[in-house]
Amino acid sequence: MDLSKLKFRDGLIPVIAQDVHTKEVLMLAYANELAIRKSLETGYAHYWSRSRNELWMKGESSGNTQKLVEIRVDCDCDALLYLVEQKGNACHTGNRTCFFRRLENENSS
């Protein structure tokens, strides 16, 4: 599949990063076409920072890189799955994954 089939919204597409070995969901980020091309070119996960408005390689400052194994496209072509070999923690908080908290029902006892 080529990039022209992807459905970007405002130039971005959501990307879920998953550990290729453990299948653990590590994080959700966004990519533009440049980030995807850079990921494919370098073999390391690149994303688009919406807050900084710039391209970034995961781990470029922390050393917690994501070696790209494969990029999968969902059935609607509007989301990507990066299968990665995670080095270190994925979350900027120091947690292994960004999904370390649970949403609780306020009405439960």
C-alpha positions in Angstrom: 0.0 0.0 0.0 1.3 3.5 -0.8 0.9 6.7 1.3 -1.6 8.2 -1.2 -4.2 5.8 0.2 -3.9 7.1 3.7 -6.7 9.4 5.1 -5.0 12.2 6.9 -7.0 14.7 8.9 -5.5 18.1 9.0 -2.4 16.5 7.6 -2.1 14.0 10.5 -3.0 10.4 11.1 -3.1 8.6 14.5 -0.4 6.0 15.2 -0.5 3.4 17.9 2.9 2.0 18.9 2.9 -1.6 20.0 5.7 -3.8 21.2 6.3 -6.4 18.5 7.3 -9.0 21.1 5.0 -8.5 24.1 2.1 -7.1 22.1 1.8 -4.4 24.8 0.2 -1.1 23.5 2.9 1.5 24.3 1.6 4.9 23.1 -0.6 6.9 20.8 0.9 9.7 18.7 0.3 11.4 15.4 2.3 11.3 12.2 2.3 13.4 9.0 3.5 12.1 5.7 7.1 13.3 6.4 7.1 11.4 9.7 6.0 8.2 8.0 8.6 8.5 5.3 11.3 9.2 7.8 10.2 6.2 9.8 10.4 4.0 6.7 13.8 5.5 5.6 15.6 5.3 9.0 13.9 2.2 10.5 13.1 4.2 13.7 9.7 5.6 14.7 9.1 9.2 13.9 6.1 11.3 14.8 4.7 14.8 14.4 4.6 16.8 17.6 1.3 18.7 17.7 2.5 20.8 20.7 5.9 21.7 19.3 4.7 21.7 15.6 7.8 19.7 14.6 9.0 16.3 13.5 10.6 14.1 16.2 12.1 10.7 16.4 11.0 8.7 19.5 13.9 8.6 21.9 16.0 11.3 20.3 16.6 13.0 23.6 15.7 10.2 26.1 17.4 7.3 24.3 14.2 5.3 24.6 14.0 4.6 20.9 11.5 2.5 18.9 13.1 0.4 16.2 10.5 0.0 13.5 9.6 -3.6 12.5 6.5 -3.0 10.5 3.8 -0.4 9.8 0.3 -1.7 9.5 -2.7 0.2 8.1 -6.2 -0.2 9.5 -9.2 -1.2 7.3 -10.3 2.4 6.8 -6.8 3.7 6.0 -7.3 6.3 8.8 -5.0 4.9 11.5 -1.6 3.2 11.6 0.0 0.6 13.9 3.8 0.8 14.4 5.1 -2.5 15.5 8.3 -1.7 17.3 11.2 -3.0 19.4 11.0 -0.6 22.3 14.3 0.3 24.0 13.6 1.6 27.6 10.2 3.1 28.5 7.8 4.5 26.0 6.1 7.1 28.2 7.7 10.4 29.0 6.6 9.9 32.7 9.0 7.0 33.0 6.4 4.3 32.7 6.8 1.4 30.3 3.6 2.4 28.5 1.5 5.5 28.3 -1.5 3.4 29.2 -0.7 2.8 32.9 -3.8 4.4 34.5 -7.3 3.0 34.7 -10.5 4.9 34.3 -12.7 4.2 37.3 -16.5 4.4 37.5 -17.3 7.1 40.0 -20.4 5.3 41.1 -18.7 2.0 42.0 -18.1 1.1 45.6 
